[in-house]
Structure formats: C-alpha cells, structure tokens
C-alpha cells in the first residue's frame, strides 16, 4: 500500500473517484508550475481540503499529522526549538521546529519524505530530526507569526533608538531619506503582518502626548496591538504616506491612499486614511480581502435553511433590483460577490461598478469608480447600460441619480444588485422614496431586500451556561420558561475575548404582488414591516434569538445588534 501513488490510494479509500483522479492528473499535466505537487491540484479542484489531504498523506506514510491552526498546538510550540532553525532556512524549506527532546528536534513539514530538507537542518542544528506532517498554509502562517513576534520587540527598540534625535523642522527630503531606513520600514511591515495574522480588518495608529497607540479591529472590536514612543510617530506616518502615494509635506488636511503588501503568500490590498489631530496625524489602515482569497458561495454565508431558501428564490428572478443593506462592515459586499458567483454563467454578460474593486472575479467585467476623472457611479452606470449587460452590480446607491438609473435599468429588463446603508429591510423602501425615486418605480422594479449584520460567535471552549431571566426571554421573544443560554468568558483560544469568529444574521423581504401594491401606495415602514412578517419574513432579532437559544452567541450580542427603544 505504501508504494502505490497517493492518487490511487485516495481512490482505493473512497476519498475521490476515478474520474476526479483523472481530472487532477490532467490538470497537473497541463500546468508546468515548478514546485507544485499532486496535493496542490487536488485541493485547488475542491475535491478535498488541505487538512483532509494532509491527514490522508499522514495515514499513507505513517507520519503523525499536526494541526498548526489549533490554538493548543500553537501554545505548545517551544520557542527555543524554533530558534534552532534560522528564519531564512525555515522559509526556504517551509518548515517549523516544534519541540526539542534531548538531541532530537521535531520539525513540521508538508513534504516529510524529502531527505535533502532534513539533511540541511541536521547540518545547521547538529540535531537529529523527527518529521511530522502539517499543511503548507498552516506552516507559512506559523513561520510568520512566531518569527515576527520574536523580532517585534527588537524592531521597536531599533526604531526608537534610531529616532531619538528627531527634529521638528526637517525638510521633506530629509524626512523621506530617514524613513526609508531599515528599522522604520521593518516596523511598518511588521504592523501590517501581525494585524493580518490576527484576522484584523482595520489598524488604528493614534498619536497622544507621550506615546502612540496602535490598535486593531478583530471581530468588530478594537484591541491593542502595541504602543510605541511618540518620537517614532512622525516617521511611521511618513513611511505609510510614501508607500500609499500621499503627499508627505502636507500635514494639515486629510489624505487617502492605498498600497499592496504580500503577507504569508497572500497579496493584501491596503487602503489608508490620514486625519490631522491635535497630537499629530491619526492613520487608519483598512486591510481588504483580495483576489487571492476565493469568493464565497451563497451556502457559506451563514444563512439558516429557511433564509437560504428565500434568498435562492430572490436570485432566480430574471430582472429587477435586489438590495443588500446594513451598516459599514456588515458583510454586504461579500453577499453581493457570492450572488454574482452564482449568477455569472458563460452565457450572461455581468458588469460591476465598485469603489474600490475588492475582489477580482474570473469572467466578470469590473469597473473602478474614479471621481476625480469624472467616473462616478452614475456616469459609469450610464455607460454600462450601453454595454449590453444582463446583470449589473452597483457597489452602492449613494445618491438620487445613481438610484434612479439603477431602478430604470431594472425596469428595462436588467438584473441589478446593489447596497444601501439602512437599519432593516422595511426602512430601505422608504429610504429609496426619500432619495427621490417614485414609489411606483420602486414597486415595479424591486425583487427583494436582504438586511444583514455580523454577529460574534461565542467561544466553544470557555462559554459559561446560565438560565435565562424573564427579561432575556422577553428580548428573545419566547415564552416565560427559563432556558439554558451562554455568556462569554475568555480563554487563550479566543485571546480572552470570549468570542471566536463571526456569522451573519439576515432579514429577507420578498417583493410579492401584495408588497408591491403597498409600496406603490406609498406605504410607510411600519406597514411594510407588518406585511413582511405576515408573509414569513424573519426579522434580524428572530435570527439572533435563534443563535442565542442554540448556544452559538450571547444576550450581549442580541442587545448590541438589535436593541431598539
């Protein structure tokens, strides 16, 4: 069994079919990329995940598998063992040392039968190597995390000592020369790397009188990443301004810019916003998911089966407007991309106009808004309608002109997807009317509205059970009998936050003939909401209440997301 090819081994064990094996072999034959293995192709084609493939390989080769994404495994890594292998060598061979036992060094590799790698380590460390198997992505992530966190203290020290003699009235040229110096470059890179590895969406660099605070937003909450001396602040901001294409001499007005950075093999698209404050310039960096990160399927959006069925009906309608609504950072764009992924077939022409284009999707024409050049949402939309589109996605309906053109496009036989910043599905209709779109046009064109929020999932390791109170039951909209619900606590696995990841909650309003009649008659929000509930629309509160009852989130999240006076 040990000597048969891994593909045949997977077929024999019922993991993939003969047909799938042939597809993998054909893909491998047609692609001559050096350094790619059978496993890379079988994962790329979606037949197994990288973890599943590693587990199969582990059984076949009789080498233990280690899940480096498990926080317990991460916590057990011996830093002294890691230091035995230089960072350059670890990156060259994609390996990470895990522990030392006497003269034996346990090393994780995704290619544990490669004799040359382990000979190299033996020569470097003078120790015998015990190989274990891990996924390539997990090793790359762990290398970045462990080596950079070990270096971060040294980087900050080097930066602070090199900028102690900072002068206030330096020329722009002198500042630029100084901030291209290695320590400040390294600090800037380290901040973005560590934030990305912590799954942060934003980085806040905030100047105060005696220090500069750097915080990151993870799962919707700001947590402190590090503090640095205020003498470093100007140089750090100037470095960010240089790489993001801003004017470094201008410190009195807000500026925007962007840059790209590669972290652990993923290209990040980074947007930067600068704002002058009393203590200096505050900088907020938004880390955007890029084209390297696959577009989610609609089955991965966290919808309940009931909402998924309603959503599936929405996207089957051939023409009209579908709106996704919610506050900034509620996952609206992710839902739109998932819908496009479902709708973009070879026989349809799909065009998007976005600000900015966040993910590049194969087979879709995507336009970037450029206000300075006159490429606004409205201008782009007018041109798009002359491009013979079947499906149009408008990043956001920001004004009356954009809304009217989008609505007219839907009435003339196009499918239009867009977003709006509103609190719930029912108030979206009145918002469109308030923007100046005639109620009869909204009623004629609207297919449905998806309102959504992101709800934090309580950590399964440390959540603590308790019985619900009368007040809790009232908020959840259930009977008087106490049920078991959970509170967030905090443990090493969830970085003492009590929560681990987020899921989406949805409210899906379908524009039935009765709903269209009510909208055309200029129905108000309360009447629309009442009819929607009668027709089976589950509100955001119903959704999050179900999650609380299932033990997946807490009452704190229910109140934070849906409480109203």
C-alpha positions as a Python dict, from the first residue, in 0.01 Angstrom:
ca = {
    (1, 'X'): (0, 0, 0),
    (2, 'X'): (286, 233, 90),
    (3, 'X'): (435, 228, -259),
    (4, 'X'): (119, 300, -461),
    (5, 'X'): (71, 662, -583),
    (6, 'X'): (-121, 888, -344),
    (7, 'X'): (-396, 944, -604),
    (8, 'X'): (-467, 571, -636),
    (9, 'X'): (-451, 537, -256),
    (10, 'X'): (-724, 805, -226),
    (11, 'X'): (-940, 626, -484),
    (12, 'X'): (-895, 289, -307),
    (13, 'X'): (-1007, 450, 21),
    (14, 'X'): (-1314, 614, -138),
    (15, 'X'): (-1188, 970, -82),
    (16, 'X'): (-1202, 1066, -451),
    (17, 'X'): (-1344, 889, -759),
    (18, 'X'): (-1152, 757, -1063),
    (19, 'X'): (-1298, 1046, -1267),
    (20, 'X'): (-1175, 1304, -1015),
    (21, 'X'): (-831, 1141, -1012),
    (22, 'X'): (-817, 1171, -1391),
    (23, 'X'): (-916, 1541, -1369),
    (24, 'X'): (-633, 1603, -1119),
    (25, 'X'): (-379, 1422, -1338),
    (26, 'X'): (-493, 1620, -1645),
    (27, 'X'): (-463, 1950, -1454),
    (28, 'X'): (-112, 1851, -1339),
    (29, 'X'): (-13, 1754, -1693),
    (30, 'X'): (-138, 2085, -1843),
    (31, 'X'): (25, 2302, -1576),
    (32, 'X'): (402, 2311, -1564),
    (33, 'X'): (435, 2527, -1250),
    (34, 'X'): (754, 2416, -1069),
    (35, 'X'): (719, 2305, -705),
    (36, 'X'): (351, 2206, -732),
    (37, 'X'): (254, 1860, -608),
    (38, 'X'): (-42, 1629, -665),
    (39, 'X'): (-188, 1757, -335),
    (40, 'X'): (-191, 2119, -458),
    (41, 'X'): (-405, 2024, -760),
    (42, 'X'): (-650, 1801, -570),
    (43, 'X'): (-708, 2085, -318),
    (44, 'X'): (-736, 2351, -593),
    (45, 'X'): (-1005, 2148, -770),
    (46, 'X'): (-1202, 2138, -443),
    (47, 'X'): (-1214, 1758, -405),
    (48, 'X'): (-1063, 1774, -51),
    (49, 'X'): (-939, 2048, 184),
    (50, 'X'): (-565, 2088, 251),
    (51, 'X'): (-618, 1946, 605),
    (52, 'X'): (-803, 1640, 470),
    (53, 'X'): (-527, 1575, 216),
    (54, 'X'): (-257, 1607, 484),
    (55, 'X'): (-445, 1358, 703),
    (56, 'X'): (-463, 1109, 412),
    (57, 'X'): (-90, 1156, 346),
    (58, 'X'): (-22, 1106, 717),
    (59, 'X'): (-202, 769, 716),
    (60, 'X'): (-35, 653, 394),
    (61, 'X'): (320, 747, 501),
    (62, 'X'): (264, 662, 870),
    (63, 'X'): (391, 1005, 979),
    (64, 'X'): (198, 1193, 1253),
    (65, 'X'): (-20, 1486, 1141),
    (66, 'X'): (-13, 1813, 1342),
    (67, 'X'): (-288, 2077, 1307),
    (68, 'X'): (-92, 2403, 1343),
    (69, 'X'): (-416, 2605, 1328),
    (70, 'X'): (-521, 2456, 1664),
    (71, 'X'): (-453, 2718, 1940),
    (72, 'X'): (-345, 2441, 2180),
    (73, 'X'): (-80, 2318, 1935),
    (74, 'X'): (30, 2681, 1875),
    (75, 'X'): (61, 2736, 2251),
    (76, 'X'): (276, 2421, 2293),
    (77, 'X'): (541, 2527, 2036),
    (78, 'X'): (881, 2561, 2205),
    (79, 'X'): (1035, 2899, 2109),
    (80, 'X'): (1384, 2765, 2190),
    (81, 'X'): (1329, 2486, 1936),
    (82, 'X'): (1206, 2739, 1676),
    (83, 'X'): (1524, 2945, 1722),
    (84, 'X'): (1739, 2642, 1635),
    (85, 'X'): (1637, 2688, 1269),
    (86, 'X'): (1717, 3034, 1119),
    (87, 'X'): (1417, 3219, 971),
    (88, 'X'): (1567, 3217, 618),
    (89, 'X'): (1607, 2836, 626),
    (90, 'X'): (1255, 2788, 767),
    (91, 'X'): (1110, 3000, 484),
    (92, 'X'): (1328, 2834, 217),
    (93, 'X'): (1204, 2480, 301),
    (94, 'X'): (862, 2579, 453),
    (95, 'X'): (934, 2407, 786),
    (96, 'X'): (893, 2498, 1152),
    (97, 'X'): (1055, 2335, 1458),
    (98, 'X'): (801, 2243, 1728),
    (99, 'X'): (994, 2092, 2022),
    (100, 'X'): (1330, 1955, 2141),
    (101, 'X'): (1377, 1625, 2324),
    (102, 'X'): (1746, 1584, 2410),
    (103, 'X'): (1929, 1586, 2075),
    (104, 'X'): (1609, 1525, 1875),
    (105, 'X'): (1426, 1814, 1704),
    (106, 'X'): (1062, 1767, 1599),
    (107, 'X'): (1005, 1956, 1272),
    (108, 'X'): (675, 2012, 1084),
    (109, 'X'): (694, 1992, 704),
    (110, 'X'): (440, 1950, 423),
    (111, 'X'): (693, 1725, 241),
    (112, 'X'): (819, 1497, 522),
    (113, 'X'): (985, 1242, 293),
    (114, 'X'): (1223, 1497, 138),
    (115, 'X'): (1561, 1367, 261),
    (116, 'X'): (1752, 1681, 148),
    (117, 'X'): (1549, 1918, 369),
    (118, 'X'): (1623, 1720, 685),
    (119, 'X'): (1991, 1678, 596),
    (120, 'X'): (2008, 2058, 563),
    (121, 'X'): (1853, 2102, 910),
    (122, 'X'): (2084, 1840, 1061),
    (123, 'X'): (2392, 2019, 928),
    (124, 'X'): (2259, 2357, 1055),
    (125, 'X'): (2149, 2243, 1403),
    (126, 'X'): (2363, 1935, 1474),
    (127, 'X'): (2045, 1756, 1589),
    (128, 'X'): (1853, 1450, 1469),
    (129, 'X'): (1525, 1544, 1301),
    (130, 'X'): (1187, 1384, 1378),
    (131, 'X'): (950, 1485, 1092),
    (132, 'X'): (577, 1547, 1139),
    (133, 'X'): (325, 1648, 873),
    (134, 'X'): (134, 1980, 855),
    (135, 'X'): (-37, 2177, 578),
    (136, 'X'): (175, 2423, 378),
    (137, 'X'): (-60, 2716, 452),
    (138, 'X'): (-51, 2649, 828),
    (139, 'X'): (332, 2625, 830),
    (140, 'X'): (370, 2953, 634),
    (141, 'X'): (130, 3128, 874),
    (142, 'X'): (307, 2989, 1182),
    (143, 'X'): (653, 3086, 1050),
    (144, 'X'): (533, 3443, 1000),
    (145, 'X'): (358, 3460, 1337),
    (146, 'X'): (632, 3312, 1555),
    (147, 'X'): (942, 3465, 1396),
    (148, 'X'): (785, 3812, 1364),
    (149, 'X'): (652, 3816, 1724),
    (150, 'X'): (1001, 3714, 1842),
    (151, 'X'): (1150, 4002, 1640),
    (152, 'X'): (891, 4272, 1717),
    (153, 'X'): (1049, 4387, 2046),
    (154, 'X'): (1387, 4425, 1876),
    (155, 'X'): (1230, 4615, 1584),
    (156, 'X'): (1057, 4868, 1816),
    (157, 'X'): (1381, 4914, 2016),
    (158, 'X'): (1586, 4971, 1700),
    (159, 'X'): (1331, 5220, 1567),
    (160, 'X'): (1307, 5418, 1890),
    (161, 'X'): (1683, 5439, 1936),
    (162, 'X'): (1736, 5550, 1574),
    (163, 'X'): (1477, 5830, 1603),
    (164, 'X'): (1572, 5984, 1936),
    (165, 'X'): (1733, 6277, 1764),
    (166, 'X'): (1424, 6368, 1556),
    (167, 'X'): (1395, 6734, 1461),
    (168, 'X'): (1066, 6916, 1408),
    (169, 'X'): (1158, 7134, 1109),
    (170, 'X'): (1327, 6884, 880),
    (171, 'X'): (1273, 6921, 507),
    (172, 'X'): (1054, 6669, 323),
    (173, 'X'): (1365, 6526, 151),
    (174, 'X'): (1545, 6468, 484),
    (175, 'X'): (1235, 6303, 633),
    (176, 'X'): (1197, 6076, 329),
    (177, 'X'): (1562, 5968, 346),
    (178, 'X'): (1531, 5890, 717),
    (179, 'X'): (1208, 5692, 695),
    (180, 'X'): (1341, 5472, 416),
    (181, 'X'): (1584, 5348, 682),
    (182, 'X'): (1555, 4976, 762),
    (183, 'X'): (1409, 4989, 1120),
    (184, 'X'): (1105, 5204, 1031),
    (185, 'X'): (1040, 5001, 714),
    (186, 'X'): (1053, 4684, 924),
    (187, 'X'): (816, 4832, 1186),
    (188, 'X'): (563, 4936, 923),
    (189, 'X'): (575, 4591, 759),
    (190, 'X'): (551, 4414, 1097),
    (191, 'X'): (238, 4609, 1199),
    (192, 'X'): (51, 4507, 881),
    (193, 'X'): (177, 4145, 901),
    (194, 'X'): (79, 4094, 1267),
    (195, 'X'): (-261, 4256, 1208),
    (196, 'X'): (-336, 4031, 910),
    (197, 'X'): (-233, 3720, 1106),
    (198, 'X'): (-468, 3825, 1387),
    (199, 'X'): (-753, 3839, 1127),
    (200, 'X'): (-787, 4216, 1175),
    (201, 'X'): (-990, 4428, 933),
    (202, 'X'): (-851, 4769, 1038),
    (203, 'X'): (-540, 4917, 1203),
    (204, 'X'): (-561, 5242, 1404),
    (205, 'X'): (-238, 5439, 1462),
    (206, 'X'): (-331, 5706, 1719),
    (207, 'X'): (-96, 5980, 1846),
    (208, 'X'): (-114, 6101, 2209),
    (209, 'X'): (100, 6347, 2404),
    (210, 'X'): (355, 6092, 2533),
    (211, 'X'): (306, 5778, 2321),
    (212, 'X'): (145, 5638, 2005),
    (213, 'X'): (-114, 5363, 2045),
    (214, 'X'): (-166, 5101, 1773),
    (215, 'X'): (-496, 4910, 1788),
    (216, 'X'): (-653, 4656, 1553),
    (217, 'X'): (-1019, 4569, 1490),
    (218, 'X'): (-1083, 4196, 1527),
    (219, 'X'): (-1440, 4056, 1510),
    (220, 'X'): (-1574, 4411, 1526),
    (221, 'X'): (-1389, 4512, 1847),
    (222, 'X'): (-1071, 4721, 1884),
    (223, 'X'): (-788, 4552, 2074),
    (224, 'X'): (-442, 4691, 2149),
    (225, 'X'): (-158, 4558, 1933),
    (226, 'X'): (132, 4766, 2069),
    (227, 'X'): (240, 5108, 2200),
    (228, 'X'): (543, 5290, 2059),
    (229, 'X'): (725, 5604, 2169),
    (230, 'X'): (580, 5927, 2029),
    (231, 'X'): (921, 6015, 1877),
    (232, 'X'): (859, 5740, 1621),
    (233, 'X'): (512, 5865, 1523),
    (234, 'X'): (601, 6121, 1251),
    (235, 'X'): (845, 5883, 1083),
    (236, 'X'): (596, 5594, 1090),
    (237, 'X'): (318, 5809, 937),
    (238, 'X'): (559, 5947, 675),
    (239, 'X'): (664, 5593, 578),
    (240, 'X'): (297, 5493, 536),
    (241, 'X'): (231, 5810, 331),
    (242, 'X'): (525, 5734, 99),
    (243, 'X'): (418, 5375, 23),
    (244, 'X'): (50, 5471, -18),
    (245, 'X'): (121, 5757, -260),
    (246, 'X'): (27, 6057, -39),
    (247, 'X'): (191, 6399, -18),
    (248, 'X'): (436, 6377, 276),
    (249, 'X'): (476, 6756, 301),
    (250, 'X'): (101, 6811, 359),
    (251, 'X'): (7, 6762, 726),
    (252, 'X'): (-293, 6995, 760),
    (253, 'X'): (-561, 6822, 552),
    (254, 'X'): (-694, 6462, 542),
    (255, 'X'): (-549, 6237, 271),
    (256, 'X'): (-632, 5893, 128),
    (257, 'X'): (-406, 5638, -36),
    (258, 'X'): (-351, 5267, -92),
    (259, 'X'): (-70, 5013, -128),
    (260, 'X'): (-26, 4637, -160),
    (261, 'X'): (178, 4409, 63),
    (262, 'X'): (245, 4036, 45),
    (263, 'X'): (199, 3853, 377),
    (264, 'X'): (244, 3474, 404),
    (265, 'X'): (198, 3438, 28),
    (266, 'X'): (-127, 3643, 18),
    (267, 'X'): (-132, 3981, -161),
    (268, 'X'): (-315, 4232, 56),
    (269, 'X'): (-488, 4540, -84),
    (270, 'X'): (-442, 4804, 187),
    (271, 'X'): (-639, 5132, 197),
    (272, 'X'): (-507, 5420, 408),
    (273, 'X'): (-686, 5724, 553),
    (274, 'X'): (-497, 6005, 726),
    (275, 'X'): (-655, 6266, 957),
    (276, 'X'): (-478, 6559, 1133),
    (277, 'X'): (-549, 6565, 1511),
    (278, 'X'): (-420, 6787, 1795),
    (279, 'X'): (-133, 6546, 1874),
    (280, 'X'): (-37, 6468, 1513),
    (281, 'X'): (-178, 6270, 1223),
    (282, 'X'): (-403, 5974, 1300),
    (283, 'X'): (-387, 5695, 1045),
    (284, 'X'): (-645, 5420, 983),
    (285, 'X'): (-546, 5132, 758),
    (286, 'X'): (-817, 4903, 611),
    (287, 'X'): (-694, 4555, 515),
    (288, 'X'): (-907, 4433, 225),
    (289, 'X'): (-960, 4073, 123),
    (290, 'X'): (-802, 4038, -220),
    (291, 'X'): (-841, 3833, -533),
    (292, 'X'): (-611, 3574, -370),
    (293, 'X'): (-896, 3490, -132),
    (294, 'X'): (-1167, 3287, -303),
    (295, 'X'): (-1519, 3426, -346),
    (296, 'X'): (-1759, 3262, -103),
    (297, 'X'): (-2051, 3054, -221),
    (298, 'X'): (-2402, 3152, -108),
    (299, 'X'): (-2408, 2835, 103),
    (300, 'X'): (-2115, 2975, 306),
    (301, 'X'): (-2291, 3297, 412),
    (302, 'X'): (-2420, 3157, 743),
    (303, 'X'): (-2788, 3170, 644),
    (304, 'X'): (-3043, 2946, 815),
    (305, 'X'): (-3204, 2692, 581),
    (306, 'X'): (-3526, 2900, 587),
    (307, 'X'): (-3344, 3220, 481),
    (308, 'X'): (-3131, 3032, 226),
    (309, 'X'): (-3448, 2907, 54),
    (310, 'X'): (-3589, 3263, 42),
    (311, 'X'): (-3256, 3401, -88),
    (312, 'X'): (-3238, 3131, -359),
    (313, 'X'): (-3583, 3243, -482),
    (314, 'X'): (-3459, 3604, -499),
    (315, 'X'): (-3163, 3537, -725),
    (316, 'X'): (-3371, 3323, -966),
    (317, 'X'): (-3576, 3628, -1076),
    (318, 'X'): (-3451, 3731, -1425),
    (319, 'X'): (-3482, 4110, -1388),
    (320, 'X'): (-3530, 4369, -1116),
    (321, 'X'): (-3338, 4518, -823),
    (322, 'X'): (-3203, 4314, -531),
    (323, 'X'): (-3067, 4527, -245),
    (324, 'X'): (-2835, 4419, 37),
    (325, 'X'): (-2849, 4659, 332),
    (326, 'X'): (-2674, 4711, 664),
    (327, 'X'): (-2413, 4933, 832),
    (328, 'X'): (-2047, 4959, 722),
    (329, 'X'): (-1862, 4631, 778),
    (330, 'X'): (-2170, 4407, 790),
    (331, 'X'): (-2061, 4183, 501),
    (332, 'X'): (-2281, 4336, 226),
    (333, 'X'): (-2011, 4315, -43),
    (334, 'X'): (-1938, 3950, 48),
    (335, 'X'): (-2308, 3866, -4),
    (336, 'X'): (-2312, 4050, -340),
    (337, 'X'): (-1998, 3868, -460),
    (338, 'X'): (-2148, 3533, -353),
    (339, 'X'): (-2463, 3618, -553),
    (340, 'X'): (-2252, 3715, -857),
    (341, 'X'): (-2058, 3389, -828),
    (342, 'X'): (-2391, 3205, -853),
    (343, 'X'): (-2529, 3421, -1139),
    (344, 'X'): (-2218, 3462, -1356),
    (345, 'X'): (-2265, 3187, -1615),
    (346, 'X'): (-2079, 3176, -1952),
    (347, 'X'): (-2397, 3283, -2139),
    (348, 'X'): (-2454, 3612, -1947),
    (349, 'X'): (-2274, 3947, -1950),
    (350, 'X'): (-2203, 4065, -1594),
    (351, 'X'): (-2062, 4416, -1529),
    (352, 'X'): (-1990, 4576, -1191),
    (353, 'X'): (-1910, 4933, -1086),
    (354, 'X'): (-1739, 4946, -745),
    (355, 'X'): (-1544, 5177, -516),
    (356, 'X'): (-1299, 5007, -481),
    (357, 'X'): (-1295, 4672, -665),
    (358, 'X'): (-1228, 4442, -369),
    (359, 'X'): (-1202, 4101, -537),
    (360, 'X'): (-1121, 4015, -896),
    (361, 'X'): (-1372, 3757, -1019),
    (362, 'X'): (-1297, 3546, -1325),
    (363, 'X'): (-1538, 3609, -1614),
    (364, 'X'): (-1684, 3937, -1481),
    (365, 'X'): (-1616, 4290, -1612),
    (366, 'X'): (-1536, 4510, -1312),
    (367, 'X'): (-1511, 4894, -1322),
    (368, 'X'): (-1343, 5112, -1061),
    (369, 'X'): (-1500, 5446, -959),
    (370, 'X'): (-1268, 5746, -1009),
    (371, 'X'): (-1445, 6066, -902),
    (372, 'X'): (-1150, 6295, -995),
    (373, 'X'): (-1162, 6169, -1352),
    (374, 'X'): (-1542, 6201, -1366),
    (375, 'X'): (-1600, 5823, -1338),
    (376, 'X'): (-1879, 5839, -1077),
    (377, 'X'): (-2130, 5561, -1004),
    (378, 'X'): (-2394, 5743, -1214),
    (379, 'X'): (-2158, 5812, -1510),
    (380, 'X'): (-2029, 5453, -1509),
    (381, 'X'): (-2383, 5315, -1485),
    (382, 'X'): (-2499, 5515, -1789),
    (383, 'X'): (-2214, 5374, -1997),
    (384, 'X'): (-2265, 5020, -1864),
    (385, 'X'): (-2625, 5019, -1988),
    (386, 'X'): (-2490, 5071, -2343),
    (387, 'X'): (-2261, 4765, -2299),
    (388, 'X'): (-2544, 4510, -2345),
    (389, 'X'): (-2536, 4381, -1983),
    (390, 'X'): (-2757, 4106, -1840),
    (391, 'X'): (-2656, 4160, -1476),
    (392, 'X'): (-2525, 4487, -1327),
    (393, 'X'): (-2379, 4527, -979),
    (394, 'X'): (-2361, 4880, -836),
    (395, 'X'): (-2132, 4896, -532),
    (396, 'X'): (-2357, 5144, -350),
    (397, 'X'): (-2661, 5362, -423),
    (398, 'X'): (-2518, 5687, -288),
    (399, 'X'): (-2747, 5947, -444),
    (400, 'X'): (-3075, 6003, -628),
    (401, 'X'): (-2913, 5997, -973),
    (402, 'X'): (-2748, 5654, -919),
    (403, 'X'): (-3065, 5510, -762),
    (404, 'X'): (-3288, 5632, -1050),
    (405, 'X'): (-3058, 5496, -1323),
    (406, 'X'): (-3032, 5159, -1142),
    (407, 'X'): (-3411, 5139, -1098),
    (408, 'X'): (-3470, 5230, -1466),
    (409, 'X'): (-3215, 4964, -1569),
    (410, 'X'): (-3413, 4706, -1372),
    (411, 'X'): (-3745, 4816, -1528),
    (412, 'X'): (-3593, 4785, -1879),
    (413, 'X'): (-3508, 4418, -1824),
    (414, 'X'): (-3176, 4400, -1639),
    (415, 'X'): (-3090, 4228, -1311),
    (416, 'X'): (-2939, 4493, -1077),
    (417, 'X'): (-2763, 4414, -747),
    (418, 'X'): (-2668, 4695, -509),
    (419, 'X'): (-2625, 4801, -145),
    (420, 'X'): (-2771, 5070, 81),
    (421, 'X'): (-2688, 5180, 437),
    (422, 'X'): (-3017, 5121, 621),
    (423, 'X'): (-3106, 4954, 952),
    (424, 'X'): (-3357, 4696, 832),
    (425, 'X'): (-3532, 4568, 519),
    (426, 'X'): (-3857, 4767, 557),
    (427, 'X'): (-3688, 5107, 602),
    (428, 'X'): (-3494, 5052, 275),
    (429, 'X'): (-3812, 5114, 70),
    (430, 'X'): (-3882, 5446, 242),
    (431, 'X'): (-3514, 5544, 203),
    (432, 'X'): (-3537, 5500, -175),
    (433, 'X'): (-3858, 5711, -183),
    (434, 'X'): (-3687, 5976, 36),
    (435, 'X'): (-3396, 5981, -211),
    (436, 'X'): (-3642, 6092, -480),
    (437, 'X'): (-3732, 5766, -656),
    (438, 'X'): (-4107, 5750, -727),
    (439, 'X'): (-4289, 5481, -519),
    (440, 'X'): (-4442, 5322, -834),
    (441, 'X'): (-4090, 5276, -982),
    (442, 'X'): (-3965, 5111, -660),
    (443, 'X'): (-4271, 4881, -657),
    (444, 'X'): (-4225, 4787, -1025),
    (445, 'X'): (-3853, 4712, -1007),
    (446, 'X'): (-3787, 4568, -659),
    (447, 'X'): (-3734, 4190, -628),
    (448, 'X'): (-3636, 4181, -263),
    (449, 'X'): (-3416, 4319, 16),
    (450, 'X'): (-3159, 4137, 229),
    (451, 'X'): (-3076, 4320, 554),
    (452, 'X'): (-2779, 4175, 741),
    (453, 'X'): (-2542, 4214, 1036),
    (454, 'X'): (-2235, 4025, 1155),
    (455, 'X'): (-2288, 3852, 1490),
    (456, 'X'): (-1997, 3728, 1705),
    (457, 'X'): (-1991, 3353, 1778),
    (458, 'X'): (-1927, 3266, 2145),
    (459, 'X'): (-1609, 3061, 2207),
    (460, 'X'): (-1697, 2691, 2244),
    (461, 'X'): (-1408, 2630, 2487),
    (462, 'X'): (-1494, 2883, 2759),
    (463, 'X'): (-1864, 2975, 2726),
    (464, 'X'): (-2045, 2950, 3060),
    (465, 'X'): (-2408, 2829, 3085),
    (466, 'X'): (-2682, 3001, 3285),
    (467, 'X'): (-3063, 3009, 3297),
    (468, 'X'): (-3237, 3292, 3113),
    (469, 'X'): (-3427, 3558, 3309),
    (470, 'X'): (-3773, 3696, 3228),
    (471, 'X'): (-3605, 3999, 3070),
    (472, 'X'): (-3389, 3772, 2848),
    (473, 'X'): (-3697, 3576, 2736),
    (474, 'X'): (-3879, 3898, 2653),
    (475, 'X'): (-3585, 4020, 2440),
    (476, 'X'): (-3566, 3681, 2264),
    (477, 'X'): (-3943, 3683, 2205),
    (478, 'X'): (-4005, 3341, 2367),
    (479, 'X'): (-4229, 3214, 2650),
    (480, 'X'): (-4175, 3261, 3023),
    (481, 'X'): (-4000, 2928, 3090),
    (482, 'X'): (-3625, 2967, 3165),
    (483, 'X'): (-3390, 2805, 2911),
    (484, 'X'): (-3012, 2746, 2911),
    (485, 'X'): (-2819, 3025, 2745),
    (486, 'X'): (-2447, 3107, 2748),
    (487, 'X'): (-2227, 3401, 2848),
    (488, 'X'): (-1885, 3484, 2701),
    (489, 'X'): (-1595, 3422, 2938),
    (490, 'X'): (-1249, 3432, 2776),
    (491, 'X'): (-961, 3184, 2737),
    (492, 'X'): (-628, 3156, 2545),
    (493, 'X'): (-807, 3002, 2243),
    (494, 'X'): (-1017, 3317, 2188),
    (495, 'X'): (-747, 3568, 2303),
    (496, 'X'): (-954, 3625, 2621),
    (497, 'X'): (-1233, 3792, 2422),
    (498, 'X'): (-1494, 3521, 2483),
    (499, 'X'): (-1575, 3507, 2112),
    (500, 'X'): (-1431, 3314, 1819),
    (501, 'X'): (-1522, 3436, 1468),
    (502, 'X'): (-1847, 3582, 1335),
    (503, 'X'): (-2153, 3465, 1145),
    (504, 'X'): (-2412, 3666, 954),
    (505, 'X'): (-2775, 3716, 1054),
    (506, 'X'): (-3027, 3803, 783),
    (507, 'X'): (-3372, 3954, 729),
    (508, 'X'): (-3506, 3876, 381),
    (509, 'X'): (-3804, 4071, 243),
    (510, 'X'): (-3958, 3940, -80),
    (511, 'X'): (-4147, 4186, -303),
    (512, 'X'): (-4468, 3989, -356),
    (513, 'X'): (-4763, 4140, -556),
    (514, 'X'): (-4926, 4249, -224),
    (515, 'X'): (-4598, 4411, -111),
    (516, 'X'): (-4562, 4589, -450),
    (517, 'X'): (-4919, 4728, -415),
    (518, 'X'): (-4841, 4858, -64),
    (519, 'X'): (-4513, 5023, -183),
    (520, 'X'): (-4686, 5182, -486),
    (521, 'X'): (-4950, 5327, -249),
    (522, 'X'): (-4659, 5495, -59),
    (523, 'X'): (-4682, 5254, 239),
    (524, 'X'): (-4483, 5354, 547),
    (525, 'X'): (-4210, 5148, 718),
    (526, 'X'): (-4439, 5003, 988),
    (527, 'X'): (-4698, 4882, 736),
    (528, 'X'): (-4425, 4729, 512),
    (529, 'X'): (-4265, 4556, 815),
    (530, 'X'): (-4603, 4420, 932),
    (531, 'X'): (-4689, 4277, 588),
    (532, 'X'): (-4336, 4130, 554),
    (533, 'X'): (-4377, 3943, 886),
    (534, 'X'): (-4719, 3815, 781),
    (535, 'X'): (-4558, 3683, 461),
    (536, 'X'): (-4291, 3490, 654),
    (537, 'X'): (-4001, 3739, 681),
    (538, 'X'): (-3797, 3658, 993),
    (539, 'X'): (-3651, 3974, 1147),
    (540, 'X'): (-3286, 4019, 1247),
    (541, 'X'): (-3391, 3978, 1612),
    (542, 'X'): (-3562, 3644, 1535),
    (543, 'X'): (-3237, 3527, 1370),
    (544, 'X'): (-3005, 3628, 1655),
    (545, 'X'): (-3258, 3495, 1911),
    (546, 'X'): (-3230, 3152, 1746),
    (547, 'X'): (-2849, 3171, 1774),
    (548, 'X'): (-2875, 3256, 2148),
    (549, 'X'): (-3111, 2960, 2204),
    (550, 'X'): (-2871, 2729, 2013),
    (551, 'X'): (-2582, 2843, 2236),
    (552, 'X'): (-2391, 2998, 1944),
    (553, 'X'): (-2397, 3359, 2068),
    (554, 'X'): (-2485, 3563, 2379),
    (555, 'X'): (-2756, 3800, 2502),
    (556, 'X'): (-2495, 4081, 2489),
    (557, 'X'): (-2471, 4034, 2111),
    (558, 'X'): (-2851, 4024, 2074),
    (559, 'X'): (-2881, 4358, 2259),
    (560, 'X'): (-2586, 4514, 2073),
    (561, 'X'): (-2720, 4419, 1729),
    (562, 'X'): (-3097, 4460, 1757),
    (563, 'X'): (-3194, 4660, 2067),
    (564, 'X'): (-3436, 4944, 1993),
    (565, 'X'): (-3611, 5192, 2221),
}
